Amino acid sequence: MGDEEQKNKPATSRFERIPGGHKPLLRCIVKLGGAAITCKNELESINEEILESVCVQLREAMSKSANSSSGNVVSMDWSKRLGKPLISAPEEFRNCRSLDLDSNFIVVHGAGSFGHFQASSSGVHKGGLHLPLVKAGFVATRISVTSLNLEIVRALAREGIPSVGMPPFACGWSTHGRNVASADVSHVVSTLHSGFVPVLHGDAVVDDLQDCTILSGDVIIRHLSQLLMPNYVVFLTDVLGVYDRPPTDPHAILLRKIANIFITAVDEDGNWMIVKPKLQHEKMGVEITVAAHDTTGGMKTKISEAAMIAKLGIDVYITKAGTPHSLRALKGEVDDAPDDWLGTVICSSKNRILQNTDGQG
């Protein structure tokens, strides 16, 4: 099988382990961008303010009650935090019959200032576990990214969200030439069925061809989308969306709406067309920069994977974490990139077909 076929073919899954083999009705997969939830220029430093804001918004998006308030939330993190008093609140839950949450969400987070330094300095993404430096870097990378995963799970738990960390390496994910080769998604499905929110992350994994590599959180989301078909996917980043050039450029234009060039297929170059705004140059290229220490491809990988998800008939929303725009995206209240919402919508082929049908009527 060629590399292209391997990339588009869903890896081995094991739904037969789930009673009845049914997939869950999944509302949303959320990607917490590493650049948004960490201070990317400070080694292993979390942006506590943004992370807390995102967790509050996730709870609001999941809440079944319109009157849900963060002030009424009881923490599920009963362990001691450095410099913080011990919190123990089991009594608050003893007479509680329901959490009143729609927890059919999956959270996947990037590494940001965690893991990328260890991986890039040791060459883990290039493989070669026979080399002591790579093997040590593999261990160091996983220590770093799993420590971030624990902190994100704790932050979600403090907002009363029943979340469970699921590191891909420990859950049977592996790659073949950096494409997902196997993934025991049954663990994710059973976790959802049990009422928990699975929290996955970019991770160092074993690779059939090069011994090891870094499995990007964006690739994980595309694979989960292929198998579980969420209603929509949200990427929360440190900028408002996709721009036609680096957002630090004063002439950068936010691309509000992106549609695949083809209704039935997306080519491997990730070809797509800009629908909104209308640019002067019809075939204008998009300049993308990737940080030197980023072993996962940065925004380039994000756009490519988002286009593949849209091909499945799933709308993708990209916006800035911790803003009113991210709350609307998490609630699924973004339709056709409204003017009062700032972000990028990558339209699904399903929506393009409906729009074309309406235009013919």
Backbone torsions as a table, in degrees:
resi	resn	phi	psi	omega
1	MET	NA	132.8	-179.8
2	GLY	-73.6	165.9	-179.1
3	ASP	-61.1	-37.6	-178.2
4	GLU	-65.9	-42.9	178.6
5	GLU	-63.9	-40.2	-178.8
6	GLN	-62.6	-38.9	-177.9
7	LYS	-66.0	-38.8	-175.6
8	ASN	-87.0	-12.6	-178.6
9	LYS	-87.1	123.4	177.0
10	PRO	-59.0	136.6	-179.6
11	ALA	-69.7	169.8	-178.5
12	THR	-56.8	128.1	174.9
13	SER	-124.3	165.4	-173.4
14	ARG	-132.1	59.8	-179.7
15	PHE	-67.0	-18.3	-178.6
16	GLU	-65.9	-16.5	177.6
17	ARG	-76.3	-19.7	178.9
18	ILE	-84.4	132.5	178.6
19	PRO	-51.4	120.4	-179.9
20	GLY	85.3	-13.2	178.6
21	GLY	64.4	23.6	-175.5
22	HIS	-86.8	142.5	172.4
23	LYS	-82.0	151.8	179.2
24	PRO	-76.1	158.2	170.4
25	LEU	-83.1	97.7	-172.4
26	LEU	-94.8	125.1	-178.0
27	ARG	-78.8	-49.2	-171.5
28	CYS	-155.4	143.8	167.0
29	ILE	-109.7	128.6	-177.2
30	VAL	-113.9	129.4	173.2
31	LYS	-103.7	120.1	173.4
32	LEU	-93.0	107.0	-177.0
33	GLY	-64.0	137.2	-179.2
34	GLY	-60.3	-34.9	-180.0
35	ALA	-69.3	-21.5	-179.0
36	ALA	-86.9	-41.5	-172.8
37	ILE	-95.1	-6.8	174.6
38	THR	-126.1	163.3	173.1
39	CYS	-89.9	97.8	-165.3
40	LYS	-64.7	-20.9	179.2
41	ASN	-95.6	3.8	176.2
42	GLU	-120.2	116.8	-174.7
43	LEU	-55.2	124.4	175.7
44	GLU	51.2	53.0	178.9
45	SER	-123.5	125.7	-178.1
46	ILE	-92.0	138.7	173.1
47	ASN	-84.1	88.3	-172.3
48	GLU	-59.6	-38.5	-177.1
49	GLU	-64.7	-46.4	-179.8
50	ILE	-68.7	-42.2	-179.5
51	LEU	-61.2	-44.3	178.8
52	GLU	-62.7	-42.7	-179.9
53	SER	-61.8	-42.3	179.3
54	VAL	-63.7	-41.9	-179.7
55	CYS	-65.6	-39.2	176.4
56	VAL	-62.2	-43.6	-179.8
57	GLN	-67.3	-37.7	177.6
58	LEU	-62.2	-42.3	178.5
59	ARG	-62.9	-41.7	179.4
60	GLU	-63.6	-39.2	179.0
61	ALA	-66.9	-32.9	-179.0
62	MET	-82.8	-20.5	-172.2
63	SER	-64.1	135.6	176.6
64	LYS	-86.7	-12.4	-177.9
65	SER	-105.4	131.9	179.6
66	ALA	-69.3	-18.6	-177.2
67	ASN	-99.0	15.9	-178.8
68	SER	-63.0	132.6	-179.3
69	SER	-128.2	139.9	179.1
70	SER	-61.8	-26.1	-179.9
71	GLY	-68.3	-21.2	-179.8
72	ASN	-92.8	1.7	-175.5
73	VAL	-75.5	136.6	174.9
74	VAL	-109.5	128.7	-174.4
75	SER	-68.4	144.7	172.1
76	MET	-101.9	2.3	177.1
77	ASP	-96.2	101.3	-175.8
78	TRP	-103.1	16.5	179.8
79	SER	-100.9	164.3	-176.2
80	LYS	-82.1	134.9	174.8
81	ARG	-106.9	146.3	-178.9
82	LEU	-57.4	124.0	178.1
83	GLY	78.6	4.6	-179.0
84	LYS	-120.1	149.7	177.8
85	PRO	-69.1	151.5	178.1
86	LEU	-67.0	130.4	179.4
87	ILE	-108.3	125.5	176.3
88	SER	-136.2	113.4	-174.2
89	ALA	-133.0	37.6	-179.7
90	PRO	-62.6	-28.6	-178.8
91	GLU	-63.3	-30.0	180.0
92	GLU	-64.2	-25.6	-177.1
93	PHE	-98.5	-12.1	-170.7
94	ARG	-60.0	-37.6	-178.9
95	ASN	-104.7	11.0	-179.1
96	CYS	-84.7	126.5	-177.4
97	ARG	-92.8	-24.0	-177.7
98	SER	-153.7	147.5	177.2
99	LEU	-83.6	-12.0	178.8
100	ASP	58.4	39.1	-179.9
101	LEU	-125.2	141.5	168.7
102	ASP	-90.3	93.8	-171.9
103	SER	-91.9	18.8	179.1
104	ASN	-79.1	57.8	176.2
105	PHE	-122.7	150.4	168.1
106	ILE	-119.8	134.5	176.9
107	VAL	-110.6	131.5	174.2
108	VAL	-126.7	131.9	-179.1
109	HIS	-122.7	153.1	174.8
110	GLY	-84.0	-179.1	-175.7
111	ALA	-98.4	-30.5	-179.4
112	GLY	57.2	-123.2	-178.7
113	SER	-82.7	5.3	175.5
114	PHE	-105.2	131.0	171.5
115	GLY	86.8	-41.5	-175.8
116	HIS	-62.1	-41.8	179.8
117	PHE	-62.2	-47.2	-178.8
118	GLN	-62.7	-41.0	-178.2
119	ALA	-69.7	-45.0	-175.8
120	SER	-71.7	-35.2	-177.9
121	SER	-74.4	-19.1	-179.7
122	SER	-109.0	-10.7	178.9
123	GLY	77.2	26.1	-178.5
124	VAL	-58.3	-37.5	-177.2
125	HIS	-67.4	-17.4	180.0
126	LYS	-93.7	-9.3	178.1
127	GLY	87.0	-175.2	178.1
128	GLY	98.3	57.7	-178.3
129	LEU	-66.3	-12.0	177.2
130	HIS	-71.4	-15.8	178.4
131	LEU	-87.1	127.2	-179.1
132	PRO	-55.2	-38.0	-179.6
133	LEU	-62.4	-43.1	-179.4
134	VAL	-67.4	-42.9	179.8
135	LYS	-63.0	-43.1	178.1
136	ALA	-65.7	-39.0	178.9
137	GLY	-65.9	-35.0	176.4
138	PHE	-59.8	-47.7	179.3
139	VAL	-63.3	-46.0	-178.1
140	ALA	-63.9	-38.9	179.2
141	THR	-63.4	-44.7	-177.9
142	ARG	-69.7	-34.5	175.1
143	ILE	-60.3	-43.4	-177.5
144	SER	-67.5	-50.5	-175.2
145	VAL	-70.9	-32.8	178.8
146	THR	-73.5	-28.7	175.4
147	SER	-67.5	-37.0	175.4
148	LEU	-67.3	-41.2	178.7
149	ASN	-57.4	-42.9	179.0
150	LEU	-61.8	-42.3	-178.8
151	GLU	-67.0	-34.9	178.2
152	ILE	-70.6	-41.4	176.1
153	VAL	-60.4	-41.9	179.4
154	ARG	-65.3	-39.5	179.5
155	ALA	-64.2	-41.0	176.7
156	LEU	-65.3	-42.2	-179.4
157	ALA	-63.3	-34.8	179.3
158	ARG	-66.1	-20.9	174.9
159	GLU	-94.5	14.2	176.8
160	GLY	76.1	17.0	178.9
161	ILE	-93.9	120.6	-176.6
162	PRO	-74.7	82.4	-174.0
163	SER	-104.4	150.7	-178.3
164	VAL	-135.0	124.9	178.1
165	GLY	-70.1	134.4	-178.8
166	MET	-135.4	78.5	178.8
167	PRO	-60.0	128.4	-176.5
168	PRO	-56.0	-42.6	-179.4
169	PHE	-57.8	-44.2	-177.8
170	ALA	-74.5	-16.2	-178.0
171	CYS	-104.9	18.5	170.7
172	GLY	86.4	17.2	176.7
173	TRP	-82.7	136.9	174.2
174	SER	-146.6	167.8	-176.0
175	THR	-127.4	164.4	174.7
176	HIS	-131.6	105.5	-175.5
177	GLY	63.1	36.3	178.8
178	ARG	73.7	2.7	172.9
179	ASN	-100.2	145.8	-177.6
180	VAL	-59.4	124.5	179.9
181	ALA	-103.8	-40.2	178.1
182	SER	-148.2	147.3	179.5
183	ALA	-159.2	119.9	180.0
184	ASP	-81.6	78.3	-176.9
185	VAL	-67.6	-13.3	177.5
186	SER	-58.9	-31.0	176.4
187	HIS	-63.5	-41.5	178.9
188	VAL	-65.7	-44.4	-178.7
189	VAL	-63.0	-46.0	-179.0
190	SER	-66.5	-32.9	176.6
191	THR	-64.6	-43.4	176.4
192	LEU	-62.8	-44.8	-179.5
193	HIS	-61.2	-28.1	-179.7
194	SER	-84.3	0.2	176.8
195	GLY	89.0	14.8	178.1
196	PHE	-101.6	159.4	174.3
197	VAL	-101.2	111.2	178.2
198	PRO	-68.7	137.2	178.0
199	VAL	-122.3	104.6	-179.7
200	LEU	-104.1	174.5	-178.2
201	HIS	-159.1	163.1	171.3
202	GLY	-60.3	140.9	-170.1
203	ASP	-149.8	159.3	169.8
204	ALA	-82.4	128.2	-176.8
205	VAL	-135.3	167.8	176.6
206	VAL	-79.5	138.8	179.6
207	ASP	-122.2	133.2	-176.1
208	ASP	-61.4	-33.5	-174.1
209	LEU	-94.4	-37.4	-174.7
210	GLN	-122.2	21.9	177.2
211	ASP	78.0	-47.9	-178.2
212	CYS	-158.0	164.7	175.9
213	THR	-165.3	-176.4	174.0
214	ILE	-105.4	122.7	176.9
215	LEU	-91.5	113.7	-177.1
216	SER	-70.6	145.6	175.2
217	GLY	-61.8	-31.9	178.3
218	ASP	-66.1	-38.2	177.5
219	VAL	-68.1	-38.5	177.3
220	ILE	-59.7	-42.9	-179.2
221	ILE	-63.8	-43.3	179.3
222	ARG	-61.8	-41.6	-179.4
223	HIS	-65.6	-44.8	177.9
224	LEU	-63.3	-36.8	179.0
225	SER	-64.5	-39.9	178.0
226	GLN	-60.0	-38.8	-173.7
227	LEU	-89.6	-33.8	-171.4
228	LEU	-110.4	-11.5	174.1
229	MET	47.4	68.9	176.5
230	PRO	-67.1	162.5	177.2
231	ASN	-65.7	-37.7	178.0
232	TYR	-158.8	163.9	-179.5
233	VAL	-126.6	137.6	-178.7
234	VAL	-122.4	128.1	172.5
235	PHE	-106.9	118.5	177.0
236	LEU	-102.8	122.5	-173.8
237	THR	-124.6	-171.6	178.0
238	ASP	-95.9	4.2	175.3
239	VAL	-131.1	169.9	-172.8
240	LEU	-72.5	-13.6	179.7
241	GLY	162.6	-149.1	179.8
242	VAL	-94.1	131.1	178.6
243	TYR	-111.8	163.2	179.9
244	ASP	-77.4	-7.4	176.1
245	ARG	-160.1	172.6	-179.1
246	PRO	-50.3	131.7	-174.4
247	PRO	-62.3	-14.4	176.3
248	THR	-74.7	-16.6	177.4
249	ASP	-72.0	124.9	-178.0
250	PRO	-61.2	-17.2	179.5
251	HIS	-97.3	6.4	-178.0
252	ALA	-64.3	139.7	-180.0
253	ILE	-115.3	128.6	177.1
254	LEU	-71.7	124.3	178.2
255	LEU	-85.4	104.1	-171.5
256	ARG	-73.3	-35.9	-175.3
257	LYS	-144.0	128.1	-179.6
258	ILE	-123.0	136.7	177.1
259	ALA	-127.5	147.3	176.5
260	ASN	-64.7	143.6	178.0
261	ILE	-63.3	-37.8	-177.9
262	PHE	-107.6	139.2	178.7
263	ILE	-72.0	-36.4	-173.3
264	THR	-104.1	-7.6	-177.6
265	ALA	-154.5	150.5	172.5
266	VAL	-120.8	126.5	-177.4
267	ASP	-77.3	168.7	-172.6
268	GLU	-69.8	-13.4	175.6
269	ASP	-82.4	0.0	179.8
270	GLY	69.4	32.9	-177.3
271	ASN	-61.9	133.8	178.6
272	TRP	-153.5	168.9	-179.8
273	MET	-122.8	149.7	179.0
274	ILE	-88.1	122.8	-179.9
275	VAL	-96.6	-37.3	-175.3
276	LYS	-147.1	124.4	0.6
277	PRO	-79.8	164.3	174.3
278	LYS	-76.3	117.5	-179.2
279	LEU	-91.6	157.0	-179.4
280	GLN	-63.9	-38.6	-178.4
281	HIS	-97.2	108.9	-172.7
282	GLU	-58.7	-38.4	-177.2
283	LYS	-108.4	37.9	-176.0
284	MET	-64.2	132.6	178.3
285	GLY	-79.5	163.9	178.4
286	VAL	-115.2	122.9	179.3
287	GLU	-84.3	132.0	-178.3
288	ILE	-130.0	132.5	176.9
289	THR	-109.8	148.0	179.0
290	VAL	-128.9	128.9	178.7
291	ALA	-60.0	144.9	-175.5
292	ALA	-59.7	-32.3	-177.2
293	HIS	-89.1	-2.4	-177.4
294	ASP	-82.0	109.8	-176.7
295	THR	-90.0	5.9	-175.1
296	THR	-113.0	-2.2	176.1
297	GLY	97.8	-6.6	175.1
298	GLY	55.4	-140.1	-175.5
299	MET	-62.8	-31.6	179.7
300	LYS	-59.3	-46.8	177.9
301	THR	-65.3	-39.0	-178.3
302	LYS	-60.4	-46.3	-178.9
303	ILE	-65.9	-43.2	-179.4
304	SER	-61.4	-46.6	-178.7
305	GLU	-68.4	-38.0	178.8
306	ALA	-63.0	-38.0	178.1
307	ALA	-65.0	-38.1	178.1
308	MET	-67.7	-34.9	176.9
309	ILE	-67.4	-42.7	178.8
310	ALA	-61.2	-33.1	177.3
311	LYS	-59.0	-27.6	-179.3
312	LEU	-77.1	-7.4	-176.7
313	GLY	94.9	22.9	-177.5
314	ILE	-117.3	124.6	176.8
315	ASP	-72.4	143.7	179.8
316	VAL	-121.0	130.8	178.8
317	TYR	-114.8	128.1	177.9
318	ILE	-119.4	122.6	-179.2
319	THR	-155.4	178.2	-174.9
320	LYS	-83.7	133.0	-179.0
321	ALA	-66.9	146.1	174.5
322	GLY	74.3	23.4	179.0
323	THR	-120.9	166.2	174.4
324	PRO	-58.6	-27.6	-179.9
325	HIS	-69.9	-35.3	178.9
326	SER	-70.9	-34.5	177.6
327	LEU	-63.5	-44.3	178.9
328	ARG	-63.4	-38.3	179.1
329	ALA	-65.6	-43.6	-179.5
330	LEU	-64.0	-32.1	177.9
331	LYS	-80.5	-8.5	-177.6
332	GLY	75.4	25.6	-176.5
333	GLU	-99.8	32.2	177.6
334	VAL	-115.8	112.5	-178.8
335	ASP	-125.2	115.8	174.8
336	ASP	62.0	35.0	175.5
337	ALA	49.8	66.7	179.7
338	PRO	-60.4	154.0	-174.3
339	ASP	-63.7	-27.5	-178.4
340	ASP	-90.2	8.2	177.0
341	TRP	-116.2	129.5	-179.3
342	LEU	-105.7	118.6	-178.9
343	GLY	168.7	-172.5	177.6
344	THR	-120.0	128.3	173.7
345	VAL	-103.9	124.9	172.7
346	ILE	-101.7	109.1	-171.2
347	CYS	-71.6	140.3	175.3
348	SER	-76.6	157.0	176.3
349	SER	-61.7	-29.7	178.5
350	LYS	-60.2	-46.8	-179.3
351	ASN	-68.3	-34.5	179.5
352	ARG	-66.9	-37.9	178.7
353	ILE	-64.6	-42.6	-179.9
354	LEU	-64.3	-40.2	-179.9
355	GLN	-65.2	-40.4	179.7
356	ASN	-65.8	-38.1	179.6
357	THR	-65.7	-42.4	-180.0
358	ASP	-63.9	-36.9	-178.9
359	GLY	-66.9	-28.3	-179.2
360	GLN	-79.3	-20.3	-177.4
361	GLY	-78.0	NA	NA
